[in-house]
Amino acid sequence: MSPRRRRRRSRLSDRDELLMALGALVVGTLLMVKAAQWVLANWWVLVVLALVALLALAGWVYRRIDQMRSARLRVQGLTYSLGQLDGMHHTAFEVAVRDLLARDGSHDALRCGGRGDLGADVKGRDPLGRLWVIQCKHRKKGADGAAVGTPDLQTLNGTGRPVHGGDVVVMVTNGRISQPARDFARQQGLHLVDRQLLERWARGTRPLWEVLPSIPAPRRPPRLRRSRSRTAGAGAGEA
């Protein structure tokens, strides 16, 4: 094919594409005009659709408020027996620990257990601002099940503070805790809630931070730390 014929075919192809684009634009404009005319003639349909959407939104908001109210009532005065806790699935056990923490006054108590939880099944702040990082070990056989051992606590110790930033790092189980694990927890400043302590917490009304001994003091507010450092610096300067 000669160069002249190729140029002519190229010009025809460009012209066809332009005509197709113009045709699509005209068709689109006509459709938009028809749609606008239909809307003007049937405006009441839009009003009905808007009312249906508003009713659906109001129903969703009502259900959410009702769910929040039910959750709040559920944790008020919440108690569990050891029999109830023993009969739970391990995920339900984590939810129960979260609800007990919320009952105690933790407004942001969260169950975060599952694959990739990095050793934290429940987290939440107490009314004094301390972040609690809790790992749960549920035993189907309760006291007759396998004891929580040192390896479990080593995992919690390796992530509770460095990864999750916990102020209070706790192991909660409905079973037993071995003596080597207790020694390790004492050395590392970990807190243990075994079967007996769990029963006191779950059946009573005292919060976990009152049931556990030797809870660390709340963190000093950053503003207070800065003001004290400035005061110390000024004193050093005057000296």
N, C-alpha and C positions, 0 to 999 in steps of 0.2 A: 504494500500500500504506500502511495506517494505521501510525502510530508503534507501536501496541500489537502489531501483527503482526510488525513488524520486530524489536522487542525479544524476542518469543517465538522467532522464527527464530534470532536471535543466541544465545539460551540453548540451543536445541537443537544448534546448531553447536558451541558450547563443550562441551556434554555428549558429543557424538560424538567430538570430539578427545580428551577425557579418557578415554573408553572405549577408544579406539584405543591410547592411550598405555599404559593399564593392561594391555590385551591383549598389547601388545608386551613389556611388562615380565614378564608371566606366561610368555610363550613363551620369552623369553630365560632366565628362571630355570630353566624345565624343561630347556632345552638344556644349561645349565651343570650341572644335577644329573645328566643323562644322561651328559655327558662325564666327570664325576667318577666315576660308577659304572663307566664303561668303563675309565678309567685304573686304578681299584682292581682291576678284574677282569683287566686285561691289563698289569700293571705291568712285566712282562718286556719288553714292546715298547719302553718308555721306556729301560730299561737297555740294550737292543741299540742304540737310536738314540744314546744317550750314548756308548757304546763306539765306534760308527762315527764320531761327531764327534771324539772324542779321537784316533782313529787318523788321521783326515784332518788334524787340527791338528798331530799329531806328524810326519806326512809333509811338511806345508808348512814346519815349522820345520827339518826335516832338509834340505830343498831349499834354503832360504835360507842355512843354514850352509854347505852345499856350494858354493853360488854365491859366497859371500863368500870361502871358502877358495880357490876357483878363481881369483877375481879377484886375491887376494893373491899366489898363485903366478904368475899371469900377468905381473905387473909386476916381480917379482923377477928381476933379471938381464935385463930386457927390452932388446932392441936392434932397430933398424930400419936397413935399407940405404936409400940414396937411391932405388934402383929401386922398392922397396916403397912408399915415401912418394909417389913420383911417380904410381904406379898407383892410388892411393886416390881415392875420392870426397872432396869437400871436408869432408863431415861426419865421415868416417872419419879424415881427417887431423887434425881437431880432437880426436877421441877418442884418437888416437895421442899427440898433444901432452899431453893430460891424463894418459895412462898413464905417459909419460916423467916428468912432474912427480911423479906418485905414486911411481914407481921411485926418484926422488931423495930421497924422504922427506916429501913433502907429504901428510899424512893426510886432508886435506879437499879434495883436488884435484877440481874439478868442471867438466864441460863445460856451458857455458851459452849456447853459440852458437845462432843461429837468428833468426827475425823478432823485432825489438824487443830485441836483446841489448845495444844501446847501446855498441857497439864492443868488447865483451868476449866472447871465445869460450871462454876457459878462465880459471879463477881458482883460487887455492890458496895456503896459507901454507907457508913453508919452516920448517925446525926452529927458526929463530931468531925466528919470529913475523911476518916480513915478508909482507905480502899481495902476491902476484904477479897482475897483470892482463895477460892475453895475448890479442892479436888474431892470428888465423891467416889467411894468404893463400896458398891452394893454387893452383898453376899446373899444368895438365895437361901442358904442354910443358916443365916444369922451367925450366932456365936459358934456354931459347928462348922462354919465355912473356913476357907483358908484365911490365915491371918494376913493383914496388911504388913508387908515387909519393908526392909530398908530400900530396895530398888524403887518402890513406888514413891517413897519420900525423896529419894535422890532426884527423880524426875521433877517433882514439885519444887524442890529447893532450887533446881537449875533454871526454872522459868518464872516462879512466883514473883520474885522481886526484879530480876534482870529484864525479863520480857514483859511482864504484866504491870510492873511498878507497884506491887502490892505492899501495903503497910502491915497487914496482918495476913499471914499465909497459913491456911488451915487444911488439914485432912479430916474428912468426915466419913465414917463408916458405920454400918449397922452390925459389923462383925468385931473381930479382935484385932489388936495391933501387937506385933511381936516385941519382945523386950529390946532386941538390937535396934528396931525401928524407933522405939521410944527414946533410947539413948541418943540416936542420931538426931531426932527432932529436938531434944534438949540442947544438944551441941550447936545446932544451926538456928535456933530460935523459931522453930516451927510449932504450930499449935495442933493438938490432937483432940478430936471428938470421937471417942470410941462408943461402944454400944450403951454403956451405962450413962455417959454424959449426954449422948444423943437422946436417950429417953427423958432425962431431966429437961433438956431444951425443948423437945417436941411436945411434951405433955404439959409443960408449965407456961408461964406468962413472962418469965424473965428473958431479956434479949441475950443473944449469944455472947456479947461483949461483957455481960455481967456474970455469965455462967463460966466462961473461961478465965483462968488465972493469968496474971502477968501480961495483960494486954498493953502494947506500947502506947505511949501518950500520943495525942494528935499531933500532926505536923504543925510547926509554927508557920503562920501565914507569911508569904513572901514579903509583904510590905513591912511586917514587923522585923523580919530578918534584915532587910535593907536599912531600916532606920537604926537598928542596933549596930550594924556595921559602920554606918556613917558616924554614929556617936563614938564608937571605938576609934575610928580614924581621926576624928577631931581631937579626942583626948590624947592620942599619940602625937598629933601635930603640936598641941600646946606643950606637951612634955619636951 
